[in-house]
Amino acid sequence: MSVSTTYQPSAQTARSGQGSAIANVEDLDNKLTMLDAGKYPLTMLLKRGPKPKNTLIEWPIDEYDDPDTDGVVEGQDVPTFDDKFDGVAVLNGRVQRFWKTWRVTKEQELSDSAGNQNSLRAKAKCMTELKRNFEKALASDNDSVTQSAGVAAKMRGLDKWIDSAGPSDVPAEYRTPAGSIITSLTEITLNDVLRSMHDEKNGVANVTMVNGSRVQQEVGEFQRTDNNSGETVYHVHQAAESKKITLSVKVFDSDFGLIRMVAANSKCQSSLKGFLLDPDFLEVRYMQEAQGYPLPDLGGGPRGYVDMLATLVVRDPRALGKVTLSA
């Protein structure tokens, strides 16, 4: 004996045939789920600098002479004079344009769709994607690129700025020291980085560390693992009644400074990277903040784009540090 069955929908296919299923109403929730809607820890951490007046911006950098303990012979006239500006250098950054485009057919714009699949949501989605693109550029190893025929200008990312062997246009004495960059992460090596940053700044290094997921995992396991052959750092005891195991480190505190741990956006920063950042030496400069622009509808439906122009300023790479894991 046959019986009518419930409706099994298939996308963009008209229902046909006979029976109760043909009249069943589709149960489609109007709430749209979007994973990773928007998280920009690097963008939020860096302070905002003045608006660029040109697509190439530059800033000077200098350093003091090393201290000495030389004495002066009584009655001696001054034999030589120092050039106090012979160490002045100029660093630079290029403004990069970011954009995301959108279009919606006229039929779709006029349709009543679950989750609002229309021009308003298309523009809002583009705005989030634009900000994620900028976050990824901040964390990237992109080098500065000069605009040329068919080649877009690019800004230099943090991974390239924090490099003891480069960038090539940064004088060697102003690059991030090798001691502030590690490829093996333990409590000891992280403290070594803080010591290096402390020595460069001649003071306590209080920084924020923006971590990819693998780096964050390694930090969280500091209190559980022994990183020295034959030597236990310390043991952790937790009450059994709590029924909870804690594998989390939010603050790393040492004699050389304090690190506040922040998780990176995993879509925008490599899981193997961790950046130790002092916001006093970093800026984001917007030539134009994110804006949306509609384009003429030529008959196919509404369309447009959103864009922004910005760059990263690293005032002194010596004030920063980095973790790069191999796996």
C-alpha angles and dihedrals in degrees: 000000000000123000132191113253130210122269117276106195125219119192119262093353122125116233115246140174130047138284137076093298092068091067100041114120117236114243102219116161115230091214111096119208118217119182114218096009094181137328122160111172095162094047091047093047098052118081121236117254130200120293112271116247092201138023089250114059126184137191132187125240130191141168139208125251115259111265118259136188099217117146130216122238113238112261094011118144119223104274101186140015128220126231099230093193101050090106097053112122134173124230123194145195134197126227113239126203118223125190144168124196131209141185136178127193117244090242092053092047090056095043124099101235134175112254093019102273093192141111094279093058091040090058093045091049091050090052092055092046090049091055091048090052090054091048089052091049090052091054096040132106090231113140124218111279125197117224113254138155106314093350121105123221115253134195122229115256128222094254089060096041092053097063126120091205097048173239092261095225093055112086112245093243091059098048123105107276117247088238090065093057122070136179097192118059120211133132088262097050092044089052088050089057091051090050091051092049090046091053093048094051094036089228146062112313108222105176144157117240114208105200136198113226096263092049090047090051092052091050091049090055095054092100094048105046136065110228097182124074109248093354126100114206097201142313128243122216123195129185110257094218091066090069088208136114115206118212101164136112117186099166131031110198124188140153089269099052147296131282122204110205120223126177116235127225100268091212092055105036131046114256088229096057132087123177122204104207135185106198091206088074099043136073140173112214120198119203084180127002121224111297136167127230127191118216125210115280104234093187104286096085141275119323141166146134144242124220146169137190118215146136142200122247118203104187095190122003090199089074093063137074139195144203118208115180122196096218 
